């Protein structure tokens, strides 16, 4: 269960095709779900995880 008492967080995002991306380069969601990328075991961060909260514009 996510904690709601962690303070104010800023989620920076450069995925302009997501409907939650704002003009200042931030995510407009209060929180995101980070999910593992299926079948990627390279050890590189970009290959291992993805934003599960992504929605196409």
N, CA, C and O atoms as a Maestro MAE file, in Angstrom:
{
 s_m_m2io_version
 :::
 2.0.0
}

f_m_ct {
 s_m_title
 :::
 protein
 m_atom[228] {
  # First column is atom index #
  i_m_mmod_type
  r_m_x_coord
  r_m_y_coord
  r_m_z_coord
  i_m_residue_number
  s_m_chain_name
  s_m_pdb_residue_name
  s_m_pdb_atom_name
  i_m_atomic_number
  :::
  1 25 0.845 -1.177 0.000 1 A "UNK " " N  " 7
  2 3 0.000 0.000 0.000 1 A "UNK " " CA " 6
  3 2 0.890 1.241 0.000 1 A "UNK " " C  " 6
  4 15 1.759 1.357 0.864 1 A "UNK " " O  " 8
  5 25 0.705 2.174 -0.941 2 A "UNK " " N  " 7
  6 3 1.506 3.396 -0.972 2 A "UNK " " CA " 6
  7 2 1.268 4.249 0.262 2 A "UNK " " C  " 6
  8 15 0.161 4.299 0.799 2 A "UNK " " O  " 8
  9 25 2.317 4.915 0.699 3 A "UNK " " N  " 7
  10 3 2.187 5.822 1.841 3 A "UNK " " CA " 6
  11 2 1.733 7.179 1.356 3 A "UNK " " C  " 6
  12 15 2.213 7.668 0.334 3 A "UNK " " O  " 8
  13 25 0.830 7.783 2.065 4 A "UNK " " N  " 7
  14 3 0.348 9.112 1.694 4 A "UNK " " CA " 6
  15 2 0.949 10.192 2.582 4 A "UNK " " C  " 6
  16 15 0.622 11.369 2.427 4 A "UNK " " O  " 8
  17 25 1.822 9.810 3.509 5 A "UNK " " N  " 7
  18 3 2.388 10.792 4.435 5 A "UNK " " CA " 6
  19 2 3.847 11.114 4.122 5 A "UNK " " C  " 6
  20 15 4.590 11.527 5.013 5 A "UNK " " O  " 8
  21 25 4.263 10.934 2.883 6 A "UNK " " N  " 7
  22 3 5.663 11.144 2.527 6 A "UNK " " CA " 6
  23 2 5.970 12.572 2.105 6 A "UNK " " C  " 6
  24 15 7.114 12.859 1.755 6 A "UNK " " O  " 8
  25 25 5.018 13.463 2.121 7 A "UNK " " N  " 7
  26 3 5.264 14.853 1.750 7 A "UNK " " CA " 6
  27 2 4.884 15.125 0.315 7 A "UNK " " C  " 6
  28 15 4.160 14.355 -0.316 7 A "UNK " " O  " 8
  29 25 5.383 16.227 -0.184 8 A "UNK " " N  " 7
  30 3 5.069 16.653 -1.548 8 A "UNK " " CA " 6
  31 2 6.148 16.162 -2.485 8 A "UNK " " C  " 6
  32 15 7.319 16.506 -2.331 8 A "UNK " " O  " 8
  33 25 5.759 15.365 -3.450 9 A "UNK " " N  " 7
  34 3 6.709 14.848 -4.420 9 A "UNK " " CA " 6
  35 2 6.440 15.468 -5.778 9 A "UNK " " C  " 6
  36 15 5.309 15.830 -6.100 9 A "UNK " " O  " 8
  37 25 7.480 15.581 -6.556 10 A "UNK " " N  " 7
  38 3 7.360 16.062 -7.925 10 A "UNK " " CA " 6
  39 2 7.781 14.922 -8.837 10 A "UNK " " C  " 6
  40 15 8.889 14.400 -8.716 10 A "UNK " " O  " 8
  41 25 6.908 14.541 -9.741 11 A "UNK " " N  " 7
  42 3 7.216 13.483 -10.690 11 A "UNK " " CA " 6
  43 2 7.573 14.149 -12.012 11 A "UNK " " C  " 6
  44 15 6.695 14.655 -12.710 11 A "UNK " " O  " 8
  45 25 8.850 14.150 -12.356 12 A "UNK " " N  " 7
  46 3 9.284 14.721 -13.619 12 A "UNK " " CA " 6
  47 2 9.092 13.686 -14.711 12 A "UNK " " C  " 6
  48 15 9.317 12.496 -14.491 12 A "UNK " " O  " 8
  49 25 8.678 14.134 -15.889 13 A "UNK " " N  " 7
  50 3 8.386 13.217 -16.979 13 A "UNK " " CA " 6
  51 2 8.660 13.898 -18.317 13 A "UNK " " C  " 6
  52 15 8.334 15.070 -18.503 13 A "UNK " " O  " 8
  53 25 9.254 13.165 -19.235 14 A "UNK " " N  " 7
  54 3 9.520 13.703 -20.574 14 A "UNK " " CA " 6
  55 2 8.776 12.917 -21.660 14 A "UNK " " C  " 6
  56 15 9.114 13.019 -22.839 14 A "UNK " " O  " 8
  57 25 7.775 12.140 -21.269 15 A "UNK " " N  " 7
  58 3 6.998 11.344 -22.226 15 A "UNK " " CA " 6
  59 2 5.809 12.180 -22.689 15 A "UNK " " C  " 6
  60 15 4.732 12.126 -22.094 15 A "UNK " " O  " 8
  61 25 6.011 12.949 -23.751 16 A "UNK " " N  " 7
  62 3 4.990 13.892 -24.204 16 A "UNK " " CA " 6
  63 2 3.757 13.207 -24.797 16 A "UNK " " C  " 6
  64 15 2.721 13.854 -24.956 16 A "UNK " " O  " 8
  65 25 3.841 11.920 -25.127 17 A "UNK " " N  " 7
  66 3 2.676 11.223 -25.671 17 A "UNK " " CA " 6
  67 2 1.702 10.778 -24.586 17 A "UNK " " C  " 6
  68 15 0.618 10.283 -24.895 17 A "UNK " " O  " 8
  69 25 2.077 10.949 -23.304 18 A "UNK " " N  " 7
  70 3 1.207 10.565 -22.199 18 A "UNK " " CA " 6
  71 2 0.217 11.682 -21.889 18 A "UNK " " C  " 6
  72 15 0.580 12.858 -21.886 18 A "UNK " " O  " 8
  73 25 -1.012 11.316 -21.633 19 A "UNK " " N  " 7
  74 3 -2.044 12.327 -21.347 19 A "UNK " " CA " 6
  75 2 -1.810 13.057 -20.024 19 A "UNK " " C  " 6
  76 15 -2.400 14.114 -19.796 19 A "UNK " " O  " 8
  77 25 -0.959 12.513 -19.148 20 A "UNK " " N  " 7
  78 3 -0.689 13.137 -17.856 20 A "UNK " " CA " 6
  79 2 0.531 14.060 -17.877 20 A "UNK " " C  " 6
  80 15 0.830 14.700 -16.868 20 A "UNK " " O  " 8
  81 25 1.240 14.141 -19.004 21 A "UNK " " N  " 7
  82 3 2.410 15.017 -19.144 21 A "UNK " " CA " 6
  83 2 1.926 16.456 -19.276 21 A "UNK " " C  " 6
  84 15 1.057 16.747 -20.098 21 A "UNK " " O  " 8
  85 25 2.490 17.366 -18.463 22 A "UNK " " N  " 7
  86 3 2.087 18.766 -18.578 22 A "UNK " " CA " 6
  87 2 3.161 19.571 -19.321 22 A "UNK " " C  " 6
  88 15 4.234 19.055 -19.634 22 A "UNK " " O  " 8
  89 25 2.857 20.815 -19.590 23 A "UNK " " N  " 7
  90 3 3.758 21.666 -20.380 23 A "UNK " " CA " 6
  91 2 5.064 22.001 -19.673 23 A "UNK " " C  " 6
  92 15 6.003 22.472 -20.315 23 A "UNK " " O  " 8
  93 25 5.144 21.771 -18.372 24 A "UNK " " N  " 7
  94 3 6.360 22.045 -17.603 24 A "UNK " " CA " 6
  95 2 7.241 20.801 -17.448 24 A "UNK " " C  " 6
  96 15 8.233 20.835 -16.720 24 A "UNK " " O  " 8
  97 25 6.892 19.720 -18.118 25 A "UNK " " N  " 7
  98 3 7.686 18.506 -18.044 25 A "UNK " " CA " 6
  99 2 7.465 17.709 -16.777 25 A "UNK " " C  " 6
  100 15 8.368 17.018 -16.305 25 A "UNK " " O  " 8
  101 25 6.265 17.801 -16.224 26 A "UNK " " N  " 7
  102 3 5.922 17.061 -15.009 26 A "UNK " " CA " 6
  103 2 4.714 16.178 -15.270 26 A "UNK " " C  " 6
  104 15 3.946 16.394 -16.207 26 A "UNK " " O  " 8
  105 25 4.572 15.185 -14.419 27 A "UNK " " N  " 7
  106 3 3.403 14.310 -14.453 27 A "UNK " " CA " 6
  107 2 2.306 14.955 -13.606 27 A "UNK " " C  " 6
  108 15 2.564 15.394 -12.485 27 A "UNK " " O  " 8
  109 25 1.093 15.012 -14.132 28 A "UNK " " N  " 7
  110 3 -0.001 15.647 -13.396 28 A "UNK " " CA " 6
  111 2 -0.688 14.700 -12.408 28 A "UNK " " C  " 6
  112 15 -1.596 15.113 -11.687 28 A "UNK " " O  " 8
  113 25 -0.266 13.443 -12.369 29 A "UNK " " N  " 7
  114 3 -0.827 12.495 -11.407 29 A "UNK " " CA " 6
  115 2 -0.223 12.712 -10.020 29 A "UNK " " C  " 6
  116 15 0.908 13.184 -9.907 29 A "UNK " " O  " 8
  117 25 -0.958 12.376 -8.977 30 A "UNK " " N  " 7
  118 3 -0.443 12.443 -7.611 30 A "UNK " " CA " 6
  119 2 0.580 11.354 -7.343 30 A "UNK " " C  " 6
  120 15 1.479 11.521 -6.520 30 A "UNK " " O  " 8
  121 25 0.437 10.243 -8.040 31 A "UNK " " N  " 7
  122 3 1.359 9.123 -7.895 31 A "UNK " " CA " 6
  123 2 1.338 8.319 -9.184 31 A "UNK " " C  " 6
  124 15 0.402 8.423 -9.978 31 A "UNK " " O  " 8
  125 25 2.371 7.523 -9.385 32 A "UNK " " N  " 7
  126 3 2.442 6.638 -10.536 32 A "UNK " " CA " 6
  127 2 2.718 5.222 -10.063 32 A "UNK " " C  " 6
  128 15 3.182 5.006 -8.944 32 A "UNK " " O  " 8
  129 25 2.433 4.281 -10.910 33 A "UNK " " N  " 7
  130 3 2.739 2.883 -10.643 33 A "UNK " " CA " 6
  131 2 3.919 2.501 -11.529 33 A "UNK " " C  " 6
  132 15 3.805 2.539 -12.755 33 A "UNK " " O  " 8
  133 25 5.049 2.135 -10.931 34 A "UNK " " N  " 7
  134 3 6.212 1.673 -11.675 34 A "UNK " " CA " 6
  135 2 6.128 0.160 -11.756 34 A "UNK " " C  " 6
  136 15 5.962 -0.521 -10.744 34 A "UNK " " O  " 8
  137 25 6.246 -0.361 -12.974 35 A "UNK " " N  " 7
  138 3 6.102 -1.795 -13.202 35 A "UNK " " CA " 6
  139 2 7.332 -2.352 -13.899 35 A "UNK " " C  " 6
  140 15 8.027 -1.624 -14.607 35 A "UNK " " O  " 8
  141 25 7.608 -3.644 -13.705 36 A "UNK " " N  " 7
  142 3 8.726 -4.257 -14.413 36 A "UNK " " CA " 6
  143 2 8.389 -4.430 -15.901 36 A "UNK " " C  " 6
  144 15 7.236 -4.659 -16.266 36 A "UNK " " O  " 8
  145 25 9.395 -4.317 -16.729 37 A "UNK " " N  " 7
  146 3 9.233 -4.574 -18.146 37 A "UNK " " CA " 6
  147 2 9.360 -6.078 -18.369 37 A "UNK " " C  " 6
  148 15 10.349 -6.678 -17.947 37 A "UNK " " O  " 8
  149 25 8.390 -6.692 -19.018 38 A "UNK " " N  " 7
  150 3 8.446 -8.140 -19.213 38 A "UNK " " CA " 6
  151 2 9.665 -8.562 -20.032 38 A "UNK " " C  " 6
  152 15 9.996 -7.938 -21.040 38 A "UNK " " O  " 8
  153 25 10.316 -9.610 -19.592 39 A "UNK " " N  " 7
  154 3 11.407 -10.253 -20.310 39 A "UNK " " CA " 6
  155 2 12.626 -9.358 -20.540 39 A "UNK " " C  " 6
  156 15 13.365 -9.582 -21.498 39 A "UNK " " O  " 8
  157 25 12.852 -8.378 -19.712 40 A "UNK " " N  " 7
  158 3 14.044 -7.538 -19.825 40 A "UNK " " CA " 6
  159 2 14.891 -7.741 -18.582 40 A "UNK " " C  " 6
  160 15 14.523 -7.309 -17.490 40 A "UNK " " O  " 8
  161 25 16.009 -8.390 -18.754 41 A "UNK " " N  " 7
  162 3 16.889 -8.688 -17.624 41 A "UNK " " CA " 6
  163 2 18.305 -8.201 -17.907 41 A "UNK " " C  " 6
  164 15 19.276 -8.933 -17.716 41 A "UNK " " O  " 8
  165 25 18.409 -6.956 -18.365 42 A "UNK " " N  " 7
  166 3 19.721 -6.420 -18.728 42 A "UNK " " CA " 6
  167 2 20.425 -5.750 -17.559 42 A "UNK " " C  " 6
  168 15 21.646 -5.591 -17.584 42 A "UNK " " O  " 8
  169 25 19.683 -5.358 -16.543 43 A "UNK " " N  " 7
  170 3 20.255 -4.607 -15.437 43 A "UNK " " CA " 6
  171 2 20.269 -3.108 -15.687 43 A "UNK " " C  " 6
  172 15 20.644 -2.343 -14.798 43 A "UNK " " O  " 8
  173 25 19.872 -2.675 -16.867 44 A "UNK " " N  " 7
  174 3 19.797 -1.249 -17.198 44 A "UNK " " CA " 6
  175 2 18.423 -0.719 -16.788 44 A "UNK " " C  " 6
  176 15 17.399 -1.328 -17.097 44 A "UNK " " O  " 8
  177 25 18.408 0.414 -16.092 45 A "UNK " " N  " 7
  178 3 17.148 0.958 -15.574 45 A "UNK " " CA " 6
  179 2 16.093 1.159 -16.660 45 A "UNK " " C  " 6
  180 15 14.919 0.864 -16.438 45 A "UNK " " O  " 8
  181 25 16.492 1.652 -17.817 46 A "UNK " " N  " 7
  182 3 15.537 1.906 -18.897 46 A "UNK " " CA " 6
  183 2 14.917 0.624 -19.441 46 A "UNK " " C  " 6
  184 15 13.810 0.646 -19.977 46 A "UNK " " O  " 8
  185 25 15.627 -0.488 -19.303 47 A "UNK " " N  " 7
  186 3 15.115 -1.762 -19.791 47 A "UNK " " CA " 6
  187 2 14.302 -2.513 -18.749 47 A "UNK " " C  " 6
  188 15 13.485 -3.361 -19.108 47 A "UNK " " O  " 8
  189 25 14.501 -2.227 -17.484 48 A "UNK " " N  " 7
  190 3 13.919 -3.018 -16.404 48 A "UNK " " CA " 6
  191 2 12.569 -2.520 -15.910 48 A "UNK " " C  " 6
  192 15 11.793 -3.307 -15.368 48 A "UNK " " O  " 8
  193 25 12.263 -1.225 -16.080 49 A "UNK " " N  " 7
  194 3 11.028 -0.702 -15.510 49 A "UNK " " CA " 6
  195 2 10.334 0.249 -16.472 49 A "UNK " " C  " 6
  196 15 10.939 0.778 -17.405 49 A "UNK " " O  " 8
  197 25 9.041 0.452 -16.217 50 A "UNK " " N  " 7
  198 3 8.243 1.359 -17.034 50 A "UNK " " CA " 6
  199 2 7.112 1.936 -16.190 50 A "UNK " " C  " 6
  200 15 6.781 1.402 -15.131 50 A "UNK " " O  " 8
  201 25 6.532 3.013 -16.660 51 A "UNK " " N  " 7
  202 3 5.422 3.634 -15.946 51 A "UNK " " CA " 6
  203 2 4.134 2.884 -16.283 51 A "UNK " " C  " 6
  204 15 3.691 2.878 -17.432 51 A "UNK " " O  " 8
  205 25 3.552 2.266 -15.290 52 A "UNK " " N  " 7
  206 3 2.302 1.543 -15.474 52 A "UNK " " CA " 6
  207 2 1.091 2.451 -15.507 52 A "UNK " " C  " 6
  208 15 -0.016 2.003 -15.806 52 A "UNK " " O  " 8
  209 25 1.293 3.736 -15.200 53 A "UNK " " N  " 7
  210 3 0.189 4.694 -15.185 53 A "UNK " " CA " 6
  211 2 0.020 5.409 -16.539 53 A "UNK " " C  " 6
  212 15 -0.877 6.237 -16.695 53 A "UNK " " O  " 8
  213 25 0.882 5.087 -17.511 54 A "UNK " " N  " 7
  214 3 0.866 5.733 -18.817 54 A "UNK " " CA " 6
  215 2 -0.476 5.555 -19.510 54 A "UNK " " C  " 6
  216 15 -1.035 4.459 -19.542 54 A "UNK " " O  " 8
  217 25 -0.982 6.647 -20.061 55 A "UNK " " N  " 7
  218 3 -2.185 6.638 -20.911 55 A "UNK " " CA " 6
  219 2 -1.886 7.500 -22.129 55 A "UNK " " C  " 6
  220 15 -1.411 8.627 -21.989 55 A "UNK " " O  " 8
  221 25 -2.159 6.985 -23.311 56 A "UNK " " N  " 7
  222 3 -1.923 7.729 -24.540 56 A "UNK " " CA " 6
  223 2 -2.890 8.914 -24.627 56 A "UNK " " C  " 6
  224 15 -4.047 8.813 -24.219 56 A "UNK " " O  " 8
  225 25 -2.407 10.029 -25.158 57 A "UNK " " N  " 7
  226 3 -3.254 11.235 -25.308 57 A "UNK " " CA " 6
  227 2 -4.434 10.980 -26.173 57 A "UNK " " C  " 6
  228 15 -5.240 11.883 -26.399 57 A "UNK " " O  " 8
  :::
 }
 m_bond[227] {
  # First column is bond index #
  i_m_from
  i_m_to
  i_m_order
  :::
  1 1 2 1
  2 2 3 1
  3 3 4 2
  4 3 5 1
  5 5 6 1
  6 6 7 1
  7 7 8 2
  8 7 9 1
  9 9 10 1
  10 10 11 1
  11 11 12 2
  12 11 13 1
  13 13 14 1
  14 14 15 1
  15 15 16 2
  16 15 17 1
  17 17 18 1
  18 18 19 1
  19 19 20 2
  20 19 21 1
  21 21 22 1
  22 22 23 1
  23 23 24 2
  24 23 25 1
  25 25 26 1
  26 26 27 1
  27 27 28 2
  28 27 29 1
  29 29 30 1
  30 30 31 1
  31 31 32 2
  32 31 33 1
  33 33 34 1
  34 34 35 1
  35 35 36 2
  36 35 37 1
  37 37 38 1
  38 38 39 1
  39 39 40 2
  40 39 41 1
  41 41 42 1
  42 42 43 1
  43 43 44 2
  44 43 45 1
  45 45 46 1
  46 46 47 1
  47 47 48 2
  48 47 49 1
  49 49 50 1
  50 50 51 1
  51 51 52 2
  52 51 53 1
  53 53 54 1
  54 54 55 1
  55 55 56 2
  56 55 57 1
  57 57 58 1
  58 58 59 1
  59 59 60 2
  60 59 61 1
  61 61 62 1
  62 62 63 1
  63 63 64 2
  64 63 65 1
  65 65 66 1
  66 66 67 1
  67 67 68 2
  68 67 69 1
  69 69 70 1
  70 70 71 1
  71 71 72 2
  72 71 73 1
  73 73 74 1
  74 74 75 1
  75 75 76 2
  76 75 77 1
  77 77 78 1
  78 78 79 1
  79 79 80 2
  80 79 81 1
  81 81 82 1
  82 82 83 1
  83 83 84 2
  84 83 85 1
  85 85 86 1
  86 86 87 1
  87 87 88 2
  88 87 89 1
  89 89 90 1
  90 90 91 1
  91 91 92 2
  92 91 93 1
  93 93 94 1
  94 94 95 1
  95 95 96 2
  96 95 97 1
  97 97 98 1
  98 98 99 1
  99 99 100 2
  100 99 101 1
  101 101 102 1
  102 102 103 1
  103 103 104 2
  104 103 105 1
  105 105 106 1
  106 106 107 1
  107 107 108 2
  108 107 109 1
  109 109 110 1
  110 110 111 1
  111 111 112 2
  112 111 113 1
  113 113 114 1
  114 114 115 1
  115 115 116 2
  116 115 117 1
  117 117 118 1
  118 118 119 1
  119 119 120 2
  120 119 121 1
  121 121 122 1
  122 122 123 1
  123 123 124 2
  124 123 125 1
  125 125 126 1
  126 126 127 1
  127 127 128 2
  128 127 129 1
  129 129 130 1
  130 130 131 1
  131 131 132 2
  132 131 133 1
  133 133 134 1
  134 134 135 1
  135 135 136 2
  136 135 137 1
  137 137 138 1
  138 138 139 1
  139 139 140 2
  140 139 141 1
  141 141 142 1
  142 142 143 1
  143 143 144 2
  144 143 145 1
  145 145 146 1
  146 146 147 1
  147 147 148 2
  148 147 149 1
  149 149 150 1
  150 150 151 1
  151 151 152 2
  152 151 153 1
  153 153 154 1
  154 154 155 1
  155 155 156 2
  156 155 157 1
  157 157 158 1
  158 158 159 1
  159 159 160 2
  160 159 161 1
  161 161 162 1
  162 162 163 1
  163 163 164 2
  164 163 165 1
  165 165 166 1
  166 166 167 1
  167 167 168 2
  168 167 169 1
  169 169 170 1
  170 170 171 1
  171 171 172 2
  172 171 173 1
  173 173 174 1
  174 174 175 1
  175 175 176 2
  176 175 177 1
  177 177 178 1
  178 178 179 1
  179 179 180 2
  180 179 181 1
  181 181 182 1
  182 182 183 1
  183 183 184 2
  184 183 185 1
  185 185 186 1
  186 186 187 1
  187 187 188 2
  188 187 189 1
  189 189 190 1
  190 190 191 1
  191 191 192 2
  192 191 193 1
  193 193 194 1
  194 194 195 1
  195 195 196 2
  196 195 197 1
  197 197 198 1
  198 198 199 1
  199 199 200 2
  200 199 201 1
  201 201 202 1
  202 202 203 1
  203 203 204 2
  204 203 205 1
  205 205 206 1
  206 206 207 1
  207 207 208 2
  208 207 209 1
  209 209 210 1
  210 210 211 1
  211 211 212 2
  212 211 213 1
  213 213 214 1
  214 214 215 1
  215 215 216 2
  216 215 217 1
  217 217 218 1
  218 218 219 1
  219 219 220 2
  220 219 221 1
  221 221 222 1
  222 222 223 1
  223 223 224 2
  224 223 225 1
  225 225 226 1
  226 226 227 1
  227 227 228 2
  :::
 }
}
